[in-house]
Structures are given as structure tokens and as C-alpha cells.
Amino acid sequence: MRVAVVGAGISGLVAAYRLRVALGSELELVLVDRRERVGGVLYTGELAGQPMDLGAEAFVGRRPEIPALLRELGLEDQLVHPAGRRPLIWSGGAAHPMPEGTLMGIPARADSVAGLVDEATLTRIRDEPTRPLEWTPGADVSVAELVGERFGEQVVARSVDPLLGGVYAGLANSIGVRSALPTLAAALDAGAPNLTEAVGRALPPPSTAPVFGGIRDGYRVLLDALFAAATPEFFTGTPVTDLSRTAHGWLLEPIGTVDAVILATPAPVTAALLRTVAPEAAHVAAGIDLSSSAVVALALPRDTPLPDNSGILVATGESLRAKAFTLSSRKWPHLADRDVAILRASFGRFGDTTPLTWSDEDLTAVTIEDLATVTGVETRPVDTLVQRWPDGLPQYAPDHATRVSTIESSVVALPGVAVTGAYLHGVGVPACSASATAAATRILTHLS
């Protein structure tokens, strides 16, 4: 049996690993990627001689997929958790504690955002339960439309946008409620009479379990282990240009014929490959927007007096160029042990690719300037790293679930083809792992 996995990001690697575990030496496994390395938008570089993640640096710890995968691969000792410090929000030219008792920044009560928004907005939040709510079960709107209408634009710009920007590199007006906040949509569908009550119902129950997890030596540890376990024939720097049927399988250009194929590629690439064999799926996938971003990592003198917080998120409309700072040495205990203080700055939101056009030197200089603005700390880095992510993250616009359903139902009609990736059921690493496992299961069922 010859199976190809197109795309060597985390989705492709997990899918390849699952196929190898299930089929062993019977499988001729081909992995192909247009890049020269595995990992896709996960990448671990070297900062001051130590590993540093320049893509995602954490995953949702309450989901089981990544801890389970680390155990399978014998990497349990690589699992780490944050120190528990909370971030700040930079709004109105000042730092504010991140609100508590919110769902992705949407408050369950007015006092959660007291000090972050003005008195008129607080009154609007308090009065919200008295205003009729129009919601059709199964409907979807942007997070900005729902929250802005019920709680006001300040809540969107100062509390919701900073958090959504970290997850999707987008804004509340580019992200749909149903995909980003499924528990909130479920509460509204179930008849919550107002947004305040819906948020209260949707909040997760109190828990002492860590919200996030990370990998001590960076994501490359997981990526390398998956690749080693899958033992594929790997074609690097090789864009796949066409997918077509054969009498008994599929023809991938320029790879050749295969019995089955998993497309673990970004939405636009998937659309191009499906254009002749599943035109409806291709059309829908091509309509999924992507957001670009850049990350600047700084190693600073160890005694740099950074705030005792996990990071600083920037509200929409501020004069800063950076959208967020992760104070990595404060956030992660294993990084606090290093000889330098480490932080990451993030740039770029949906619709704004300007930061990606700046030189490495300009991005670094802007990072240092903005850092001085939000912390009062003026410093000179010991080392720097810059990483750009053009079209790195899909935007889960309103009715995204409908789009995904159309894509997947169209692909069901293609025997021996499966799709996976961050544009389907979640941009986080656990969601990608779950999607990849489902794609591999579909192929295994077909082959059997």
C-alpha cells in the first residue's frame, strides 16, 4: 500500500504517524511538503543558544490530545505548565489587569471589566439583561457584532480583541461566535434570554487543572519524534500541483500514483488540489481567509526588571505597533532558569500585513520601543530572532462550521482521500491532532 500525506505540519505528521502505527512495514508512506523542513507554522529556533518556539508556544492543557501523544512517544518529561501569572491589557495608554470571570474576554458581569472600560459601558453591561435579545438557534454572527451590540464597542476593543488576536491573529469582526465560542452559541441556542446569562452558562466550571501546557525544549521535540516514528519517504521543497483519479487510486503530481492521500495543507492549497475532483469543496475552501503575523523573540540581560505578569495584550486602537508581548521568562518556570530573560512580541492582525514588510532590524527596533512604552524598561537585547508567518492562520468567520461541513461532505465522495488542517476544526495544536487522527482513521477504513 502506498499512501501520501501532503503537508508536513503538525496535522500531516500526526496523520503519518497514525498510519505507520496502524499499518507498520506494510505501508509505503510518502510525506511531501513545499517547505524544506517539517513543522509548518510550528518552528523552534535558537535564541541565546537555547531552543525557542517562534510559532505556537502553548496548547490548551485541558484537552487530552497532546499529553496523550507525548506519552505515546515517550516524551512525558517534556510536558510543562505555566507559572500561573496573569497577563495585563494595554488600553488607553496604561496597563490594566486582565479581567477575570470572562469568556474569551466577554464579561459575565460588569465589575469584571471595571477600570478597563468607561462608566457608560459598565452601565450598558449592567442593563443588558433588561433588553430583548434576538437570536435564532443555529445562527452565527461575528463576535464583534454580538458583543458590540449588547455590551458596547469598548468591550470588543479592550477585552475581546486582545484575546482573539492571540488565538487567531484576527479581530472580533473576523471571527464567528459559533466556531470561536461554541459553548456560548450553545447557551444562546438553548434559550438564554440575554448575553449576560449566556456567558454565565458558558463559562467553564472552576478547576485547578492548568489551562495551558507547553513542551520544555520546544515543539521541534514533538515534530522530530513524530517524523522519526512515521519513517516516511520525505520530499522537501516539493509543491504538489495536481490531484486526479486513476483506475485504482490517485495520481499526485509530481509524486506519482498512490492508493490513498491525506491533504494536510492550508485551505488555499487544499482548494487548488480539489478543484477538479471536488469543485464545491474547492470553492468553499478557497473562500477561507488567512491572517499573517510576525514574531520577534528577544533575549535580554537576566536582571531586566520586567513586570511580574505572563504577558501584555494590546487593545485595538492603541498607538503601539506590537499586538502582544509574552513575557516568557515570567510565564514559564523552565525558561526562568536560563541565563537571560526571554520575551516574544507579536505583530499583525487580519487585514494588516504591514509589519511583515518591515526589515528584521525595524521589527526588532519597534519591539524595543514598544516594550519601553508598556513597561518603562529600556534595554539592549543579548540576542534576537525574527520569524514571519505569511498567511499563517485561518479566520473562522461566521458560518465557518457550514463551510467545513460542505468541504468534508464533498470529500466523503472521494474514496481514499481525506483532509485535515487548522482551517477545519480549530487552529490549536490539540484540534489539529484530533483532525489528523480522524483523517488517518478514514484512510485506514478505506484501505481495509
DAZI-V116142 format. One record per residue. NEAR is the number of other C-alpha atoms within 8 Angstrom. D_FIRST is the distance of its C-alpha to the first C-alpha in whole Angstrom. Layout:
# DAZI-V116142
near=[NEAR:NEAR]
d_first=[D_FIRST:D_FIRST]
This chain:
# DAZI-V116142
near=[7:10:13:12:16:14:14:16:12:13:16:18:13:12:15:14:12:11:13:14:8:7:8:8:6:6:11:10:13:12:14:15:16:10:9:7:8:9:11:11:9:13:12:12:9:9:13:8:5:6:10:10:12:13:9:9:10:8:12:10:10:8:7:8:10:11:10:8:8:13:9:7:8:6:10:8:4:9:12:9:10:12:8:6:10:9:11:13:15:13:12:5:6:7:10:10:8:9:10:6:9:12:10:8:11:11:14:12:9:11:6:11:12:9:6:9:11:8:6:6:12:13:9:11:13:9:8:12:11:5:7:7:7:4:7:6:7:5:7:9:11:14:13:11:9:9:13:13:9:10:11:12:10:10:16:13:12:15:17:13:15:16:11:13:12:9:9:12:14:15:12:13:9:13:15:17:14:13:12:8:9:9:8:13:10:9:13:14:11:7:6:10:10:12:12:12:11:13:15:8:8:11:10:4:4:4:4:4:5:9:7:11:13:12:12:8:9:13:12:11:9:10:12:8:9:12:11:7:8:13:8:10:8:7:9:10:8:9:7:13:9:10:12:9:9:8:4:6:11:13:13:13:9:7:7:7:9:13:11:14:14:17:13:16:11:9:12:9:8:13:14:11:12:12:12:8:9:10:9:10:15:15:10:12:13:11:6:13:7:10:17:17:17:13:13:15:13:13:14:13:10:7:6:9:5:7:5:6:12:14:13:14:13:14:14:8:5:9:4:7:7:13:15:13:12:11:14:14:12:13:14:11:11:9:10:10:6:7:6:11:14:12:12:12:13:12:12:16:14:12:5:8:11:7:11:12:6:9:7:7:7:8:12:11:8:10:11:11:9:11:11:11:8:9:8:7:10:8:8:6:9:10:9:11:10:11:8:9:9:8:9:10:12:14:13:12:11:13:11:10:8:7:10:10:8:11:13:10:8:11:12:9:6:8:7:12:12:13:10:15:15:14:13:9:10:8:13:10:9:12:12:16:14:9:13:15:11:8:13:14:8:10:14:10:7:8:7:4]
d_first=[0:4:6:10:13:16:19:20:23:23:21:18:18:19:16:14:15:15:11:11:14:12:9:11:10:7:5:6:8:11:14:17:20:24:26:26:25:23:25:26:30:30:31:33:36:39:42:45:43:41:38:38:36:37:34:34:36:36:34:35:36:37:33:31:28:28:31:28:25:28:28:25:25:28:30:32:35:34:35:38:41:43:47:48:50:50:50:53:53:55:57:61:61:61:58:58:56:53:54:53:52:50:47:45:49:50:53:54:58:60:61:57:58:61:62:59:60:64:66:66:62:63:65:62:60:63:64:60:60:63:62:60:56:54:50:48:46:42:44:43:45:45:46:49:50:50:51:54:55:56:57:57:56:57:55:52:53:54:52:48:48:47:45:43:43:41:38:38:40:41:45:45:46:42:41:41:42:40:37:39:41:39:42:45:43:43:46:48:46:47:51:52:55:55:53:55:54:50:50:51:49:46:47:45:47:48:46:47:43:42:41:39:37:36:34:37:35:34:30:29:29:26:24:24:23:20:19:20:18:15:15:13:14:16:18:22:24:22:23:20:22:21:18:18:16:15:15:12:11:12:14:15:18:18:15:13:11:8:6:8:11:14:17:19:22:26:27:28:25:23:26:26:22:22:26:25:22:24:27:29:27:27:31:31:29:31:34:33:36:35:37:38:39:41:41:44:44:47:48:52:55:54:57:57:58:55:56:55:52:48:49:51:49:51:52:52:55:56:57:54:51:49:48:47:48:46:48:45:48:49:46:44:46:44:44:48:48:48:50:50:50:47:47:44:46:44:44:43:43:42:44:45:43:47:46:43:45:47:47:46:50:51:48:49:53:53:51:54:56:55:54:58:59:57:58:61:59:60:58:56:52:51:48:46:43:42:38:38:35:36:34:33:33:33:36:36:38:40:38:35:33:34:32:29:29:29:26:24:25:24:21:20:21:18:15:12:14:16:19:21:24:27:28:27:29:31:31:31:29:28:28:25:23:24:22:19:19:19:17:14:15:15:11:11:13:12:8:11]
